[in-house]
Structure formats: C-alpha cells, structure tokens
Amino acid sequence: MFKTQSLFFTYNNSVDFSFPDIELDAGENLLILGESGIGKTTLLHLIAGLLRPVSGSVELLGTSIHQLSSTQLDSFRGQHIGLVFQRPHFIHSLSLYENLALVQYLAGENPNQNRINNVLASLGIRRKQGEKPHRLSQGEQQRAAIALAMVNNPQLILADKPTSSLDDRNCMKVAILLKEQALETGARLIIITHDQRLKNHFSHTMQL
Ligand SMILES: Nc1ncnc2c1ncn2[C@@H]1O[C@H](COP(=O)(O)OP(=O)(O)OP(=O)(O)O)[C@@H](O)[C@H]1O
C-alpha cells in the first residue's frame, strides 16, 4: 500500500502547499498535472522523502517514511523508490553498466549482473552497457534513466517531468515504457508533468 495523508509544506514560511491525498495499489499509476510553479516537484520530493513535510504523512509498505532518520530514509529510498529525473543523473566517468551496479551498491545490495542485464534488455539498451552515458543518444539516455530507477525493483517509481524535453513521438515512448516497466514489476508509478499530451494514456489523473 502507498498513501499520502494531509501533506502540508512551506518554503521559508512564504509559500504554503496543501496537497490532495493519494492512494495507490500495486501496479496502479497516476499522472499529476499542474501549471508551472504550482508545486508538482515539491510534492514529488515530499513523497520521495527528499523534503520533510511540516505536517502529514507518506506511507509505503507500512512504513511512515518521514518518521525514519535521514540515514534510514536514504536506505529505504534506495531499496524501494525509483526516481526518474528531468535530466538523468549519471556518473559520467562510469559505463552504463557500472552506473547501474553503483545504484545497487548504494542501496546496500550486492551487484546483481542478471538483474542489470534484464533491465537493460527490457529497455532495449543492453548492447550499450559498456558505453559512457554521454555517448548515448538522448532517447537512449532517457531509457538509461529509467533503468537506473528500475534496477532495484522499486515498489514506487516517481518520474519528474520525464518527457518535457522530448518531441511527441519520444514523449509517448517514454511514458509507455515507464508504464510497461511498472506493470511488469507490479510497482506503483507516479508521473508529474505539465505535458497535456500524456493525459489520454493514464487511467488516473490528478490536477494540482
Ligand atoms: N528551494 C526553494 N526555496 C524557496 N521556494 C521554492 C524552492 N523550490 C521551489 N520553490 C517555489 O515553490 C513553488 C513550487 O515549485 P515547484 O518546483 O514545486 O513547482 P512545479 O509545479 O514543479 O513547477 P515547474 O512545472 O515549473 O517545474 C515555486 O513558486 C517555486 O519558486
């Protein structure tokens, strides 16, 4: 089970955000839409535990994540939450394969070659595993970013405007890939965007 309850946040007591509650079962997905500056990234960062709410809670797998210490939260996030950022966060001196092994290591896992190979194969970039990230095309980098988020088999995938820099065709491809990956592993998927093109592809949508 994943749910948020009465999340309230403020930056320096100047802008207040009260977010609607979210509840998702395994395999469900949600598209969150809203105009620029409304607080979409803020909500995603609260859900990921990158920001702490003033009040309210985020619960995943029976754990109220903001009650964890910072170290516990980092480890919980690494094991159970996959993040896809607007711009991929790679270590550029490492190959794609090594980047994925590092993500496993940071989550406290032993590098799992099979899992890395499977994720890369399902995203169609296995033959690129030895390449440095900057040598991949933009579309391949987007898929590699999804691989980074998926490699630890997360229960929750959070994607922050993953498609805003892409044209229509690639935008749909990324959204569909994310949905397929989430469905395949039974993960919950939340995508935030101001990209109205994605609206028709999701059964649950929320407007902030
Ligand atoms: N670190 C910060 N300190 C102070 N204010 C912030 C900070 N981060 C964001 N804000 C403000 O909070 C508001 C919401 O920002 P947020 O990034 O969550 O919006 P968004 O909906 O994701 O916007 P966009 O679609 O343009 O990326 C904005 O007005 C922004 O200026």
The ligand as an ORCA input file, in Angstrom:
! r2SCAN-3c Opt
* xyz 0 1
  N      14.084     25.668     -2.564
  C      13.090     26.561     -2.689
  N      13.018     27.662     -1.899
  C      12.007     28.533     -1.994
  N      10.995     28.412     -2.876
  C      10.998     27.335     -3.693
  C      12.045     26.361     -3.643
  N      11.771     25.409     -4.567
  C      10.632     25.779     -5.166
  N      10.166     26.936     -4.637
  C       8.944     27.635     -5.056
  O       7.820     26.784     -4.847
  C       6.924     26.866     -5.950
  C       6.647     25.481     -6.495
  O       7.848     24.954     -7.090
  P       7.858     23.541     -7.815
  O       9.202     23.357     -8.387
  O       7.357     22.509     -6.858
  O       6.774     23.782     -8.957
  P       6.412     22.924    -10.249
  O       4.935     22.809    -10.297
  O       7.172     21.639    -10.251
  O       6.943     23.897    -11.400
  P       7.531     23.601    -12.877
  O       6.456     22.836    -13.613
  O       7.751     24.956    -13.433
  O       8.794     22.834    -12.709
  C       7.545     27.832     -6.949
  O       6.912     29.074     -6.817
  C       8.991     27.922     -6.543
  O       9.531     29.191     -6.786
*
